[in-house]
Amino acid sequence: MKKLLISILVFAIHFSANAQNTWSNNIAQIVYDNCSNCHNPNGIAPFSLLTYTDVKPNVFGIKASIESGSMPPWIADTKYQSYAHERVLSTDEKVAIIDWVNNGSPEGEASKTPPPPVYGTKGFITQKPDLELKMPVYASKATANGDDYVCFSVPSGLTKDKKIRGFEVIPGNHAIVHHALVYLDGTGNYPTDTNAGVCTGPTKGLIGGYVPGSPPTVFPTNGSDFNLGFTVQAGSNIVLAMHYPEGSFGKVDSTMIRFWFYDDEISIRELSTNPLIENWQFLLPANKETNVNATRNIGNNDYSMLSVFPHMHLLGSKIGSYAITPTNDTIRFVNIPHWDFEWQEFLFFEKIKKLPKNSTIYGYGTYDNTSKNTHNPNNPPVLVRPGLNTTDEMFLIYFHYLPYQAGDEDRDIEALTSLGIGDYNSLNVAVYPNPSSDIINFRLPEESYGSMQLRIFDVNGQMVYEHKPTTQSTNELSWDIPEGIEAGVYFYSMNVDGTLASGSFMIQR
Ligand code: HEC
């Protein structure tokens, strides 16, 4: 009896472990949520992770990258401070993926796989932008021992002031765009400068930036009384300060920036962005580790701190920042224990940090100028000073901030930066009849007329039908289901003049 009980128990445990994790019942959703936004056919990662067919050959690499913590890429210590949109897997998610790989990565019931997300060809945000600007085509002048820093001042063409709710930089050439800083030039006079290769942008007006892998910038809004952003004045230019690294000589780029604006009647609170912490006075002797610090007293006003963006180059190994208030409380901003030049970005705090007047901000960094640092551009190491080239160093910590108002610290920044922009199903598509055996119709609401593209995929991600966009405007498409198509679940993805939608339907036979 006891033996029977034990074997039932063992069977039950074994069964539940197996039943827990298959691609279709659990793993697909974790991958869609944490990996696919970079690992898709238009993403920045070198291979796609959207379907079982994509994932299966990569399972051991996936397991290794999760065990080592290299994927998803994210550099800030989330025990020190919490951020909105952290790219980190929970322990449960990690265990689920590792167990699944150890158990032979079964697919499970294919028809139960949730529909994969759809990504545009132009970036993360699928909703139509209110303004899209492109810098001219430019061939990098970076040389073997100098990077190319150039500025493009692009007329916004705006005839009315607009309030920026979000923006997205879309590099024309992923391989050579090292970073892009985005500035507003209200005078409209700031010149394009591609002469000396040392232009890092105007002294004022920074609103954010792009580095490989960074998400689009969406400022917090609740749609009524709490709306943060930047006003861009009529007649302004948008300045893109571009950085092309050495080795990119002759390669061409034409980076684009897309803006989403608040409705004109909404009033916003203006943000500022500045390197509140900076140090340009240090020396990094060869074969040594060196610490660099900086401080700033914020003066006689309370501030609300929205984000932090630490910046150093290839010798950086650690960087962090915090503040001490006049009553000796510590306010934590950021701690990056292993600096990685490739994955730097503006980190938005989960909750705004209130910085009381007369607080002092501290910044600290460590540079490893030894040959043990595998990113050291010099072998053997040489003396390095602060400067603009990637082979020089920098110590800067930018913040997005604004004058404090009561209640700021209680806002949920993750929820308030997800509103609207970035919704996949911003189109309300009616799919009928569902299930169907002969014809299936896709209809948009009346006002959504446009040039429609429709693609239909089977559960393995194989495309079985495509309607290419034509010049004709329509709000309805039909698909006559051919003989050879098997019964099962199918996914559709639709693109109507750049607005995307996706979903699933059933075919019966
Ligand atoms: C923010 C973008 C981004 C996200 C999110 C992301 N990756 Fe990656 N991934 C990359 C890029 C870019 C590379 C290319 C190598 C590199 O530059 O590190 C890569 C490389 C990889 C590799 C190759 C080996 C390695 O470690 O470099 C694996 C495996 C991988 N990713 C798995 C994953 C998995 C699994 C997830 C989700 C849990 C994920 N990635 C999430 C961008 C991303």
Boltz pocket constraint, residues with backbone or C-beta under 6 A from the ligand:
constraints:
  - pocket:
      binder: B
      contacts: [[A, 30], [A, 31], [A, 34], [A, 35], [A, 36], [A, 37], [A, 38], [A, 39], [A, 44], [A, 45], [A, 46], [A, 58], [A, 61], [A, 62], [A, 65], [A, 70], [A, 71], [A, 72], [A, 73], [A, 87], [A, 89], [A, 213], [A, 214]]
      max_distance: 6.0
